[in-house]
Amino acid sequence: MSRHRSLLTALATTALLVLATAHTALGQSATRPMGKESALAPTAGCGKAPTLRSGSQSITSNGKNRSFILRIPDNYNNATPYRLIFGFHWNGGTANDVDSGGTSGYPWSYYGLRALSNNTAIFVAPQGLGNGWANSGGEDLTFVDDMMRRIEADLCVDTAQRFSLGFSYGGGMSYALACARPTVFRAVAVYSGGQLSGCSGGTEPIAYIGLHGLRDPVLNISAGRSLRDRFVRNNGCAAQNPPEPAQGSLTHVVTYYSGCRAGYPVAWAAFDAGHTPGPVDGRSGDFEPGENSWTRPVVWNFFTQFGGTTPTPTPTPTITPTGNPPATSTLRSAASNRCLDVNGASQANGALAQIWDCNGQANQQWTTTSSGELRVYGGKCLDVNGAGTADGTAVLIWDCNGQNNQKWRLNSDGSITAIGANKCLDVSGSGTANGTKVHIWTCHGGTNQRWTRV
């Protein structure tokens, strides 16, 4: 079944999704859930010659015959602990739809993450009973536990790098895992989901990203906000109303909540479209080719920001206000003591960002906005060139347009994160000389990625 046809099935079966909620048992599963593992704890499969192969697998779970599709990296090394990523299908969809990528093929396999992983992850596409995730009596939670035991007994998995994602009913199942298995999974991504598979527990933190369309006719965006808000509370994030795009804008806005406990971020991606896991900016349809969607890098970057460590929940710190920093200020590099500057004081689109002796001129005055922009000259925004995500992508100024490559998050450690790429504002080569260019780079905590507002 093609992805498009399966999505149409999801649209046509709204009532079934709603009814499924009533039949979901909220109790713990009969099988004891897998416990919390230490970072990079070797699974039994590490060092073993694997017997599992990529393709369809069968397993008995809770007395029923169940199936899933497994994808092992082409260059699998039994001494390397791999990420383990579960991709859940939508109502009426199948494991094969997730695994194959439907009409888009490999670039959209596992919602686009398989191609982006470049053989650094093991992927699992479970098959739901009746092509859904009613999770009656917790049986689908037990199914996940059983799959995980089977896989980790045979393959080398990083136990601090387990993830789940899914669309619609599959999003509901990923949410159920966030509630019931927060110490087993590192993070979840819920695409256009609702509370359809229950929420047993639901009181502990887990890294969480929700993605939802403003015009979703199947599961209203209010359902997605409600799921998100549980983990805003659990993760100790500061309450806020994150910005969302205007209807008719055909754009998206990604917001990272502030104040969350270390290691437990919450992100919210709202977009101007309907019920779809693969919206494309500037396109009004809900069946665009998934490989063109911005959701692929956003979710992949959210998952891969975590190293092989499992954080210990800590109370949200009490912060004593010391006065709000000015909305308009200079940004001074901790490495060079020079300021973020627009080359040649140019106001032209494409003028590059650099560091220069702080002089207080207009080309060094940056205004933070409520939507996450860093504005200069009033109407120009600090911009990641071409919405790129690769290390070394240039940073420049451009007319402010509300796109994600013009959104920045100023962090408490002094780093500045490019929201669209989930990488840090970085002084090239750790340079300190006037005119050294500024770009984005994988965050590493170096002084060339730390800035002070003055």
N, C-alpha and C positions, 0 to 999 in steps of 0.2 A: 504494500500500500504506500503510495507516495506521501510525502510530508504534507503536501497541500490537501490531499483528500482526507488525511487523518485529522488535520486541523479543522476542516469543515465538519468532520464527525464531532469534534470537540464542541464546535459552535452549536451543532444540532442537538447536543445532549446535555444542555444546561440543567434540565430537570433531574437527570440522572446524577449529576454531580451534587446537586442539593440533597437529593434523597440519600446519597451515600453517606452524608454527614450523620444522618439519623441512625444509621446502622453501625457506625464506628464505635467500637468499645474503647474506653479510655484507660483501661487497666493495663498493668505491666504485662509483657509477654510471658508465656509459660517458661521459655528458655531463659536462663540467666544471661543478661546482656554482657557483652565483652567489656572487661574492665578498662580503667585508665592505664595507658602504657606510658613508660618514660620515653623521652626523645630518642629516636633512632634505636629503640629496643629491637634487637634482631628477632625477626619472626622465624618460626621453625623452618620456613622455606629458604632462608638465607644459607648459602653454601651447598644447597642440594641441587642435583640435576632435576629439573622440573618434569612432572608427568603431565601437567595441564598444557593445553595448546590453545591458541586463539581459535574462537569459534563457539558454537552452541554447546552448553553444558546442561546436565540434568542433576537434580539434587532432591532428596526427600526432606521436606521441612514441615513440621507440625502434622505429620502423617499424610501429607499431600505431595504429589509429584510436581515439582516446580522447575523452571528453566531460566537460564540467563545466558547472555553472550559475553564472552571474555576477549579482550584485546591486549595482548602482551607486546611490549616494545620489540621491534624487529631485531634490535641489537641487545636483547636482554642479557644481563650479566648477573649471575646468581649471588655475586658479592656486593651488589649495589642495591640499597634499599630505595624502592620507587614510591612515588605518590600513588595512591589508590583512589580512583574517582568513579563514583556511581552516577549514572545518568538515567533518570526515570522518565518514562513516556507519559503522554497525556491520556485523557479518557478516550478510549477507542483506538489509541495508538498501540504500537508494539515495540518490543525490544529491538526488532530489526529496523524499525523506523529511526530509532535513536542511533543505532550502530552504523547503519548505512548512510545516514544523512539525507535520506529521501531523494527528492528530485535534484537536490544540490550535490549529492554525493559526498565524497570524502571531506571536502572543506567544511561541511556542516555536521560531520559525524560527531556525536556527543556534544551537540549544540556548538560545534565549531572548535571545541577545546582539543580534540585529538590531533588535528593538524598543527595547532599552535604548540602542543606539547613537544613536538619533535622527538618522539620516542623517550620521553622522560617520565611517563606515567603508565600505569596499568588501568585500563578502563573496563567497567562492568555495566552492562545494560540488562537489568532484571525484567522479567515478564510478569505483569500483573495478572491476577485472577480475573477473568472476564474483561481483560484489557483495562483494568482499573486498579485502584489502590484503596479499597474500602477498609483494609486493615482490621477486619473483624476479629475481636478478641486479641488484638495485637499480633495477628499471624504474619503480617508483612514485616513488622519489626523483627520477629523471630527469623523470617526468611533472610533478612539482611544479616543478622547475626550468623546464621548458618553459612551463607555465602562467604562471609568474611573469614570464618574459621577454615573453610575449605581452601580458599585462595591463599591465606597466609600460612597454612601448613605446607604449601607446595611452592610458593613464590616469595621472593624477598621484598617486603613492604616496609616503608618508613611509617611506623605506627603513630607518628606525630603529624602525618601528612595525609589523612583520610578526608575526602570531600564528597559532597553530594549536591546534585543539581537536578532540576526538573521543571517542566512547563505544565501549568494548569493542574490537573490531578497529580502529575509528577512533582509539581511544586508543593502541593499539599503533603505529599509523602516526604519530601525533603524537609518540610517544616516539622512533620511528626518526628523525624530523626533529630532535628535540632532540639526539640522538646525532650525526647526520651533518651537520646544518646549523646549528650553534650560533651561528655568526657571521652567519647570514642571518636567522634568526627571533629576535625579542626575548624571547618567552616562549611556553610551551606549557601547555595544560591537558589532563590525561589523566583521563578519567572511566572508572573501573572497567576499567582496561587491564591488559595483560600484554605481555611481550616476544614479540610475534607477527609483527612486520614487520622484525625485525633491529635491530641497534644498531651500525652502522658508525662507528668512531671512539669516541665516548662518553667522551672524556676532558676535554672543555672545558666551562666553565660556561655555563649559560643559566637564565633565570628559569623556575621550574617550580612548578606546583601540581598535586597529585594528589588525586583524590576517589574514595573506595571504600567499599563497604558491608561491614559486619561479617559479614553473612549471605549474601554473594555465592556462589551455587551454581555459577556458570559459571567465574569467575576468582577464586580465593580472595584474600582481602584481603592475604595474604602476598605475592602477586604484585605488588600495588600498592605495598606497602612496599618491596619490592626495587627497583622502578623509582625510587621516590622517593629511596632511599638512595644511588643512584649520583650524583644531583645534590646531595644533602647533602654528599657528599665533594668532588665537582667544584667546588662553589660555596664550599667552605671553611667551611660552617656547623658549629656546635658539635653534636656527636653528642648525641642525646637520644632518649628514648622518649616521643613526644608523647601526651598524653592522648586516649583514645577513649571514646565513650559506652558505657554498659552495655547489653548485649543486653536488649531489652524496654523500653528507655527511649524509643524512637522519637524520638531527638534526634540532633543532630550536634555535632561539635566541630571548629573550625578552629584550627590551630596554625601560627604563623609561626616558623620556626626563628631562633634567635639566632646572632650571630657570622658571618653570611654575608658574603661579599665585597660591597662597595658596588655596588648595581645588580643583584645576582644573588640575590634572595630565593628561598626555598623555603617553600611552604605545603602543609599536609596537612589534608584535610577527611575525617574518618571519620564514617560515619553508620550508624544502626541500621536497615538495610534490606538488600535483596538486590542484584540485578544491574540497575541503573537509573541513568540520568543525571539523573533528576528527582525525587529523594526529597523527601517533604514531612514535616516534623516532625509527630508525633502521628498519622500515618497509616501503617498497616502494609503497604499494597500497594506493588508496584513499578511500577504503571501509573497513578499519579496524574497529573492534568493538569500538564504541565511548567511552565505559567505560574505555578503556585502554589509552585514549588520555590525554596528558598533558594540553590540553586546558581547561579541566574542572576546576582544581584547580587554574589555572592562572586567568581565568575570574571571578570565584567565589571570589578569594582573592582581585581582583581589585574592585569588587562591595562592598565587606564587609569592605574595609579599611575605609569607610565613617561612621562617627557616625551620630546621628540624628540632624545634623545641616546643614543648607543651607548657604553656604558661600556667602558673598557679594563681587562681583568682585572688585578688587583693581588694580590700575596701576602696571605694572611690575616695581619693584624697580630698580633704577640706582645704580649699585654696583661700588664702587671705588676700582680698583685693589690694592691689598696690597702685590703682589708678589705671584707666584704660589707655593703651597706646593711641597716639593720634591716628585718625583715619587717613590722613595724608602725611607721608614721611619719606625719608630716604631709607634705603635698604643697604646696610653696610656689611660687606663680607668679613667674616671672622678671620679668614686666613690672611687677607691683605690689608684690611682696614680701609679698603676703597669701596665706592658706592656703585650700585646697579645703575647703569647709565645707558642712554640711547646714543649710539654712535653719531658723532657730528651734530648732536642736537637736532637731528633730522626728524621731521614729522611725517615723512613719506611711509606708506605701507611697505613693509619689508625691511625697514631699517633695523640693523642688528643690535641686540643687547650686548653690553660689555661691562667691564669694571673700569672705573676712573677715579682719580682723586675727588673726594667729596667737595662739592662747591656750592651746593644749595640751589643750583639752577633748575629750570623747569623740566629738563630732560632727566633729572634725578628725583623728581617728586612723584611718588607712587601712591595712589588712592585705592584703598580696599573698599569693595562694594559688598552689599548683602548677598549678591549672587556669586561671590567668589572671584570677581575680576580684580586685576591689578591694573588700574588705569593711569595713563600719563597724558598730559596735554588735554585732559577732559574727555576726549572721545576716542583715544587709541588704547588698545589693550595689549598687555604682555601675552604673547601668542606662541604656541609650539608650531613650528613651520610644518604646514601640510597635515596637521593633526597626526604627526608621526609619533611612534612609540619606541623607536630604537634608541639605544644609547648614542649620544652625540648629535641628536637632532637639534638643529639650531633654534634659538629663542629670539624672537623679534617682536616688532610692534605691528599691529594691524587694526583696521577699523573694528570697533567692538561689535560682535555679531551674536553673542550668546552661546556660541558653540563650546563644547567641552574642552577643546584645546586652548581655551582662554580662561579656564577656571583653575584657581590655585587655592591650596590650603596651607595657611601659616601655622606650623606646629609648635608646640611648647618647647621643643629642643632646639628651635632656631632654623630647622629645615623648612623648605617650602616645596610642597608636593604639587606636581602637575596632575590634575585630577584625571584627565583623559588618558594619560600614559602611565599613571601611578609611579612616576619617577621624580627625582629631585632636581631642583634648580641648582646647577653645578657650574663652577668656574673651570673652564677647560684646562686639563693637565695640571690642576692645582696651581695655576699661574697666579702671580701677584702683580704683574706689571700693568701699567695703564694700557688699555686697549685689548686685554685678554678677553676673548669671547666667552659668552655664557650659553650653555646648552642644557639638555636634560640628560640624566645619567641614573643608573640604578642606585638607590639610596644606600649609603654605607656609613654615614655618620661623621665623615671627615669634615675638617674645618672649611674646606672649599664648598661645602654644601650647607653651611650654617650662616644665617643672616640676622642682623640686629636692626630693628626699626628705631630710627633716631629722628 
